[in-house]
């Protein structure tokens, strides 16, 4: 799948994605930056991404979800890596 097609789809349907990365193995990482967590964690971010993709009828699987926390002034983010089977 081409990154441009999926990127446009995600930008229109999944609120909160700051960066989309396509990996060589065909998976996509959807990153959301944060300064304060406000009760959010990587599992909740993966659930939100999953909910939006399911509503749009995308066949996918969540490969992993991670959190990268760094002390200010560096950026911190939640990451959800998905493998899209059909779009």
Legacy VTK file of the C-alpha trace (Angstrom):
# vtk DataFile Version 3.0
C-alpha trace
ASCII
DATASET POLYDATA
POINTS 87 float
0.000 0.000 0.000
1.260 3.436 -0.830
2.032 5.679 2.095
0.363 8.695 0.485
-3.026 6.970 0.159
-3.015 5.616 3.718
-1.602 8.882 5.118
-4.416 10.928 3.580
-6.976 8.439 4.881
-5.540 8.549 8.431
-5.326 12.345 8.446
-9.037 12.531 7.582
-10.271 9.756 9.888
-7.980 9.447 12.924
-7.827 12.603 15.033
-4.595 13.260 16.911
-1.992 11.671 14.636
1.116 13.855 14.518
3.330 11.677 12.353
2.869 8.658 10.078
5.855 6.440 9.251
5.811 3.602 6.707
8.300 0.833 7.479
10.045 -1.456 4.979
8.053 -4.440 6.256
4.810 -2.730 5.173
3.648 -1.643 8.618
2.740 1.908 9.606
3.515 3.736 12.839
0.977 6.337 13.957
2.553 8.712 16.444
0.856 11.139 18.829
2.954 13.592 20.811
2.214 14.660 24.377
3.459 16.971 27.075
1.101 15.790 29.822
-0.507 12.349 29.725
-3.929 13.376 31.137
-4.757 9.710 31.786
-3.681 8.573 28.309
-1.224 5.756 27.660
-0.052 3.780 24.638
-2.754 1.110 25.063
-5.500 3.745 25.017
-3.912 5.342 21.941
-3.873 1.924 20.202
-7.544 1.428 21.160
-8.460 4.827 19.704
-6.617 4.094 16.456
-8.241 0.644 16.265
-11.706 2.078 16.829
-11.321 4.639 14.030
-9.895 2.143 11.545
-12.634 -0.419 12.317
-15.331 2.234 11.813
-13.848 2.917 8.367
-13.837 -0.781 7.460
-10.062 -1.217 7.292
-8.743 -4.780 7.785
-5.686 -4.396 10.024
-3.907 -5.692 13.098
-2.059 -3.793 15.814
1.509 -5.087 15.864
2.650 -3.139 18.925
2.099 0.022 20.909
4.787 1.881 22.796
5.364 5.051 24.771
8.503 7.152 24.544
8.822 9.572 27.450
11.609 12.133 27.578
12.162 14.966 30.033
11.283 18.449 28.835
12.303 20.072 26.441
12.482 16.891 24.355
9.355 15.436 22.744
7.423 12.472 24.149
4.936 10.376 22.175
2.638 7.378 22.001
3.197 5.061 19.065
0.829 2.521 17.532
2.276 0.224 14.856
-0.316 -1.362 12.555
-0.195 -3.810 9.676
-2.888 -3.063 7.096
-4.194 -6.209 5.382
-6.733 -4.536 3.110
-7.826 -0.979 2.689
LINES 1 88
87 0 1 2 3 4 5 6 7 8 9 10 11 12 13 14 15 16 17 18 19 20 21 22 23 24 25 26 27 28 29 30 31 32 33 34 35 36 37 38 39 40 41 42 43 44 45 46 47 48 49 50 51 52 53 54 55 56 57 58 59 60 61 62 63 64 65 66 67 68 69 70 71 72 73 74 75 76 77 78 79 80 81 82 83 84 85 86
